[in-house]
């Protein structure tokens, strides 16, 4: 009997876990740059903000995909898509202080860090409306608390 190369819809592929946890590396490197107190401190803070904002927006894209795959109609379906767009809008709003010359990146890092840490609550809600792979929530909590916590730490160091 040959094992299928395609995972069943209920499995979380091992590659997703490896790539997901590897995705914490940019923020870990940013923390090291900030703690080095070198000329790259500011680069570490700015890059950490950008990376956290990109990942938060990426989560919205994942939620959008879950919403499309759920093929639901009505208020619950509309809410899925509203929640899916929210991370990009929040990330953009957190970028505005830099454009306007306000205090940045500390407060923006703090906001994005908090939203990242809370983001698995959306996935938990989605579980009642969409099929999510086995292991999804565990991975989401680990990655969101990891990235959000590192981002929040960087906010405190900014």
C-alpha positions as CSV (number, residue, x, y, z in Angstrom):
1,X,0.0,0.0,0.0
2,X,1.4,3.4,-1.0
3,X,1.0,6.4,1.3
4,X,-0.7,9.3,-0.4
5,X,1.5,12.3,-1.1
6,X,-1.5,14.6,-0.6
7,X,-2.5,15.2,3.0
8,X,-6.2,14.7,3.9
9,X,-8.0,17.9,4.6
10,X,-7.8,17.2,8.3
11,X,-4.0,17.1,8.5
12,X,-1.7,20.0,9.0
13,X,1.3,19.4,6.7
14,X,4.7,19.1,8.5
15,X,6.0,21.7,6.0
16,X,3.5,24.2,7.4
17,X,4.8,23.6,10.9
18,X,8.4,24.0,9.8
19,X,7.8,27.1,7.8
20,X,5.5,28.6,10.5
21,X,8.1,28.3,13.2
22,X,10.9,29.4,10.9
23,X,8.8,32.5,10.4
24,X,9.7,33.6,14.0
25,X,13.3,34.1,12.9
26,X,13.1,37.6,11.5
27,X,11.7,38.9,14.8
28,X,14.3,37.0,16.8
29,X,17.0,38.6,14.7
30,X,15.4,42.0,15.2
31,X,15.5,41.5,19.0
32,X,19.2,40.6,18.7
33,X,19.8,43.7,16.7
34,X,18.0,45.9,19.2
35,X,19.9,44.3,22.2
36,X,23.2,44.7,20.3
37,X,22.8,48.5,20.8
38,X,24.7,48.9,17.5
39,X,24.1,51.2,14.6
40,X,21.5,48.6,13.4
41,X,19.2,49.1,16.4
42,X,16.8,51.3,14.5
43,X,16.9,49.0,11.5
44,X,15.9,46.1,13.8
45,X,12.9,48.1,15.2
46,X,11.7,49.2,11.7
47,X,12.2,45.8,10.2
48,X,10.4,44.2,13.1
49,X,7.4,46.5,12.7
50,X,7.2,45.9,9.0
51,X,7.5,42.1,9.4
52,X,4.8,42.0,12.1
53,X,2.5,44.1,10.1
54,X,3.0,42.0,7.0
55,X,2.3,38.8,8.9
56,X,-0.8,40.3,10.5
57,X,-2.1,41.2,7.0
58,X,-1.2,37.7,5.8
59,X,-3.4,36.2,8.6
60,X,-6.3,38.2,7.1
61,X,-5.6,36.5,3.8
62,X,-5.7,33.1,5.4
63,X,-9.0,34.0,7.0
64,X,-10.3,35.2,3.6
65,X,-9.4,31.8,2.2
66,X,-11.2,30.0,5.0
67,X,-14.3,32.1,4.3
68,X,-14.2,31.3,0.6
69,X,-13.8,27.6,1.3
70,X,-16.6,27.6,3.8
71,X,-19.1,28.6,1.1
72,X,-21.5,30.1,3.6
73,X,-24.0,32.9,3.2
74,X,-25.6,35.4,5.6
75,X,-24.3,37.4,8.5
76,X,-21.7,34.9,9.6
77,X,-20.2,34.8,6.2
78,X,-20.1,38.6,6.0
79,X,-18.4,38.7,9.3
80,X,-15.7,36.3,8.2
81,X,-14.8,38.6,5.3
82,X,-14.9,41.7,7.5
83,X,-12.5,40.0,10.0
84,X,-10.3,39.0,7.0
85,X,-9.9,42.6,5.8
86,X,-9.4,44.1,9.3
87,X,-5.7,43.0,9.8
88,X,-4.6,44.9,6.6
89,X,-6.6,48.0,7.7
90,X,-5.1,47.8,11.2
91,X,-1.6,47.4,9.9
92,X,-2.1,50.4,7.6
93,X,-3.4,52.5,10.5
94,X,-0.4,51.5,12.6
95,X,1.8,52.8,9.9
96,X,0.3,56.3,9.8
97,X,2.1,57.7,12.9
98,X,5.4,57.3,11.0
99,X,4.0,59.1,8.0
100,X,2.8,62.0,10.2
101,X,6.0,62.2,12.2
102,X,4.4,61.0,15.5
103,X,6.0,58.7,18.0
104,X,7.0,55.6,16.1
105,X,7.7,52.6,16.1
106,X,7.1,51.8,19.8
107,X,3.3,52.4,19.9
108,X,2.8,50.8,16.5
109,X,4.8,47.7,17.6
110,X,2.7,47.5,20.7
111,X,-0.6,47.6,18.9
112,X,0.5,45.1,16.2
113,X,1.9,42.8,19.0
114,X,-1.3,42.9,20.9
115,X,-3.4,42.2,17.8
116,X,-1.1,39.3,16.8
117,X,-1.4,37.8,20.3
118,X,-5.2,38.0,20.1
119,X,-5.6,36.8,16.5
120,X,-6.1,33.1,17.4
121,X,-9.4,34.2,18.9
122,X,-10.6,34.8,15.4
123,X,-9.4,31.3,14.3
124,X,-11.2,29.8,17.3
125,X,-14.4,31.6,16.1
126,X,-13.8,30.4,12.6
127,X,-13.5,26.8,13.8
128,X,-17.3,26.9,14.4
129,X,-17.9,28.0,10.8
130,X,-15.1,26.5,8.7
131,X,-13.1,23.3,8.6
132,X,-9.6,24.0,10.0
133,X,-6.9,21.3,9.9
134,X,-6.1,19.3,13.0
135,X,-3.3,21.0,14.8
136,X,-4.1,24.4,13.4
137,X,-5.1,26.1,16.7
138,X,-2.1,24.8,18.5
139,X,0.2,26.1,15.8
140,X,-1.7,29.4,15.7
141,X,-1.4,30.0,19.4
142,X,2.3,29.2,19.4
143,X,3.1,31.4,16.5
144,X,0.8,34.3,17.5
145,X,2.0,34.4,21.1
146,X,5.6,34.0,19.9
147,X,5.5,36.7,17.2
148,X,3.2,38.9,19.1
149,X,5.3,38.6,22.3
150,X,8.5,39.3,20.5
151,X,6.9,42.3,18.8
152,X,5.6,43.6,22.1
153,X,9.0,43.2,23.7
154,X,10.5,45.3,20.8
155,X,7.8,47.9,21.5
156,X,9.0,48.1,25.1
157,X,12.6,48.5,23.9
158,X,11.8,51.1,21.3
